[in-house]
Amino acid sequence: MEYGLRIATAGGALKSLNESFDTEWGGAVLWDSYPDAALTALYYGSEFCQELLPGIRATEVFCADCDARNLEAVLLTPMVTCKGLDRIDRLLGSLTDRGWFPAIVFNDWGVLNLVRKSYPCLSLRMGRLMNRGLRDPRLAMQAMGSGGENTARGTGIRKLAASLGICAVESDADLEPGYLGVGDEGFERTLHVPFTFVASGRNCLEKAAATSTGRGTFTRGLRSGCKAPCRGVCRPENRPDTPRQLWRAGNTLFFTAPPEWISRHLALADRVVIHQQPLP
């Protein structure tokens, strides 16, 4: 097994893997359950919001930093509109022209098609939004079998991924383990911890709330341009219907996955990606 680390900014000081767990996010409680292994990759970009995709210069800095550290550079991309797809096209074109070839995590079929057609030199990783399994912090985990893994889950999409030459399938610790399979499809299985996304969408409440106050401003704010007021911001969210800790980061709601969920998924993972905080 190996580790990846999700970073928020390019070119910043990289903490050690132990230091990357922040007690504010509950990571230190989970650390003892993780096996010793090497850090091999850094993850950067956005999984959930095209407005937070990094610019060309920042991504170059990220790729150069990974190269200097002998780590794999992995660029996260979200679901996108046509505008967002054009932006990714320009970003990847600039990177490849300059000799940078990060692995691409796609969470949108359009991004997959773009990379396969225009940038076959870039390896593809199927992002965790492609796991359409139920995630609900109000529910206890339902699992099949004595080991708790229903590895028949996701068989079809894993076969599709293998047929398209995708090098990895990624997931978070959702309600039922098994989506990552048993490892016989020929690609890497990657688990993101400790935060599991609950819901995400393009109608961003953070963006709307950041607009100036006034009659009808909130609804107009949903359609307005975005200045990324959520960048680097994460706050707890309390709900009366679940005891689990929830976090809102931009257009996405997360919760901290229980250790028992993570431990069952760990047995199916070739790489574990540590998130220092919930990030969209």
C-alpha positions in Angstrom: 0.0 0.0 0.0 1.0 3.6 -0.5 -0.2 7.1 0.4 -1.2 10.2 -1.4 -1.8 13.6 0.2 -4.4 16.1 -0.8 -3.0 19.6 -0.7 -4.9 22.9 -0.7 -2.2 25.2 -2.3 0.6 24.7 -4.8 4.2 25.2 -3.7 3.4 25.4 0.0 5.5 23.7 2.7 4.7 20.0 2.7 4.1 18.4 6.1 5.1 14.9 6.9 2.4 12.3 6.6 2.0 12.2 10.4 1.8 15.9 10.7 -0.8 16.1 7.9 -3.4 14.8 10.4 -4.9 17.8 12.2 -6.7 17.1 15.4 -9.3 19.8 14.5 -10.6 17.4 11.8 -10.4 14.3 13.9 -7.5 12.8 12.0 -5.3 12.0 14.9 -7.9 9.7 16.3 -7.7 7.6 13.1 -4.0 7.5 12.6 -3.3 4.3 14.6 -5.5 2.3 12.2 -3.3 3.1 9.1 -0.4 0.9 8.2 3.1 2.3 7.6 3.8 3.0 3.9 5.5 5.6 1.7 4.1 8.9 0.5 4.1 8.6 -3.4 1.7 11.2 -4.7 0.2 14.7 -4.2 -3.3 15.6 -5.2 -4.2 19.2 -6.1 -7.2 20.9 -7.9 -10.9 20.6 -7.3 -13.2 17.6 -7.2 -16.5 19.5 -6.8 -16.4 23.0 -8.3 -15.1 24.2 -11.7 -14.8 27.7 -10.3 -12.0 26.4 -8.0 -9.9 24.8 -10.8 -6.3 26.1 -10.4 -4.7 28.4 -13.0 -1.9 27.5 -15.3 0.8 29.0 -13.3 -0.3 27.5 -10.0 -0.5 24.0 -11.6 2.9 24.4 -13.1 4.3 25.2 -9.6 2.5 22.1 -8.3 3.9 19.8 -11.0 7.4 21.2 -10.5 7.2 20.7 -6.8 6.1 17.1 -7.3 9.0 16.5 -9.7 11.5 17.9 -7.2 10.2 15.6 -4.5 9.9 12.6 -6.8 6.2 12.3 -6.2 3.4 11.7 -8.7 1.4 14.8 -9.5 -2.3 14.1 -9.6 -4.7 16.9 -10.8 -8.3 16.7 -9.5 -11.1 17.8 -11.8 -14.8 18.2 -11.1 -18.1 17.9 -12.9 -18.1 20.7 -15.5 -20.2 22.7 -17.8 -19.0 23.4 -21.4 -17.3 26.5 -20.0 -15.5 24.4 -17.5 -14.5 21.8 -20.1 -12.9 24.5 -22.2 -11.0 25.7 -19.2 -9.7 22.3 -18.5 -8.7 21.9 -22.2 -6.7 25.2 -22.0 -5.1 24.1 -18.7 -4.0 20.7 -20.0 -2.9 22.1 -23.3 -0.6 24.6 -21.6 0.8 22.0 -19.2 1.6 19.4 -21.8 3.2 22.1 -24.1 5.5 22.9 -21.2 6.4 19.3 -20.6 4.2 18.6 -17.5 2.1 15.4 -17.5 0.1 15.0 -14.3 -2.3 12.2 -13.8 -5.9 13.4 -14.2 -8.7 12.5 -11.8 -12.0 12.8 -13.8 -15.4 13.1 -12.2 -17.2 14.0 -15.5 -17.6 11.9 -18.7 -16.8 15.0 -20.8 -13.4 15.3 -19.1 -12.7 11.6 -19.7 -13.5 12.0 -23.4 -11.4 15.2 -23.7 -8.3 13.6 -22.2 -8.6 10.4 -24.2 -9.0 12.3 -27.5 -6.7 15.2 -27.0 -4.2 14.3 -24.3 -3.6 10.5 -24.5 -0.2 11.1 -22.9 -2.0 11.8 -19.6 -3.0 8.9 -17.3 -6.6 8.8 -16.2 -8.0 8.0 -12.7 -11.8 7.6 -12.2 -12.8 10.0 -9.4 -14.9 9.4 -6.3 -17.9 11.2 -7.7 -18.2 8.4 -10.2 -19.2 6.1 -7.3 -22.9 6.7 -7.2 -23.5 4.7 -4.0 -25.6 6.1 -1.2 -23.9 8.2 1.4 -26.0 9.2 4.3 -24.5 10.1 7.7 -27.8 9.4 9.4 -27.6 5.6 8.5 -25.5 2.8 10.0 -23.4 1.0 7.5 -25.1 -1.9 5.7 -22.7 -4.6 4.5 -22.8 -8.1 3.0 -20.7 -11.0 4.1 -18.6 -11.7 7.2 -15.9 -9.4 6.0 -18.4 -6.6 5.3 -17.4 -6.3 1.6 -19.9 -6.5 -1.3 -17.3 -6.6 -4.0 -20.0 -7.2 -6.7 -20.8 -3.5 -6.3 -19.6 -1.4 -9.2 -18.6 -4.4 -11.3 -20.0 -2.8 -14.5 -18.2 0.5 -14.1 -15.0 -1.1 -13.1 -15.1 -3.3 -16.3 -15.8 -0.1 -18.3 -12.8 1.6 -16.6 -10.5 -1.3 -17.5 -11.7 -1.3 -21.1 -10.9 2.4 -21.4 -7.4 2.0 -20.1 -8.1 3.9 -16.8 -5.2 3.3 -14.4 -7.1 3.8 -11.1 -10.5 3.9 -9.5 -11.0 6.2 -6.5 -13.7 6.2 -3.8 -14.4 7.5 -0.3 -15.6 5.4 2.6 -19.3 5.2 1.7 -21.9 3.2 3.4 -21.0 -0.2 2.0 -17.5 -1.3 1.1 -16.8 -3.2 -2.0 -17.0 -0.6 -4.8 -13.2 -0.8 -5.2 -13.3 -4.5 -6.0 -10.8 -7.2 -5.2 -8.0 -5.9 -7.4 -8.2 -8.2 -10.3 -9.2 -5.7 -13.0 -5.7 -4.4 -13.5 -5.9 -0.9 -12.0 -5.0 0.7 -8.7 -7.7 1.1 -6.0 -7.6 4.4 -4.1 -9.4 5.4 -0.9 -9.9 9.0 0.2 -10.0 9.6 4.0 -11.2 10.7 6.4 -14.0 12.8 4.8 -16.9 11.4 2.8 -18.9 13.7 0.7 -22.7 13.7 1.3 -24.0 16.0 -1.4 -22.7 18.5 -3.9 -24.2 20.7 -6.6 -23.7 23.6 -9.0 -26.1 25.9 -7.2 -23.6 27.1 -4.6 -25.1 28.6 -1.4 -21.7 30.0 -0.4 -21.5 32.0 -3.6 -25.0 33.3 -3.2 -24.6 34.2 0.5 -21.4 36.2 -0.3 -23.2 38.7 -2.5 -24.4 42.0 -1.1 -27.6 42.0 0.8 -30.8 43.3 -0.8 -34.1 42.2 -2.2 -33.8 39.1 -4.3 -30.0 39.2 -4.1 -29.7 35.6 -2.8 -31.4 34.0 -5.9 -29.5 36.3 -8.2 -26.3 35.3 -6.5 -26.9 31.7 -7.5 -26.6 32.8 -11.1 -23.8 35.3 -10.6 -20.1 35.0 -11.3 -18.0 33.4 -8.5 -15.1 35.0 -6.7 -14.4 31.8 -4.8 -15.3 33.1 -1.3 -15.1 29.5 0.0 -11.4 29.0 -1.0 -9.7 27.5 2.0 -12.8 27.9 4.2 -14.5 25.0 6.0 -16.9 25.2 8.8 -18.8 22.7 11.0 -22.5 22.2 10.3 -24.9 20.8 12.9 -28.0 18.8 12.2 -30.4 17.3 14.7 -30.9 14.1 12.7 -27.4 12.7 13.0 -24.7 12.6 15.7 -21.9 12.6 13.0 -19.7 15.6 12.5 -20.6 17.4 9.2 -18.6 20.1 7.4 -19.5 22.5 4.7 -16.8 23.5 2.2 -18.0 25.5 -0.8 -20.7 23.7 -2.7 -20.2 20.4 -0.9 -21.2 18.9 2.4 -18.9 16.3 4.0 -18.9 14.2 7.1 -16.0 12.5 8.9 -16.3 8.8 8.1 -16.4 6.5 11.2 -13.2 4.5 11.8 -15.1 1.2 11.3 -16.2 2.4 7.8 -12.6 3.3 6.9 -11.0 0.1 8.3 -13.3 -2.1 6.1 -12.4 -0.1 3.0 -8.6 -0.1 3.8 -8.4 -3.8 3.1 -9.5 -3.0 -0.5 -7.2 -0.1 -1.1 -3.8 0.1 -2.9 -3.4 3.8 -2.2 -4.9 5.9 0.6 -5.3 9.7 0.0 -5.2 11.7 3.2 -7.2 15.0 3.2 -5.9 17.5 5.6 -9.3 19.2 5.7 -12.6 19.1 3.8 -12.0 20.8 0.5 -14.3 21.3 -2.6 
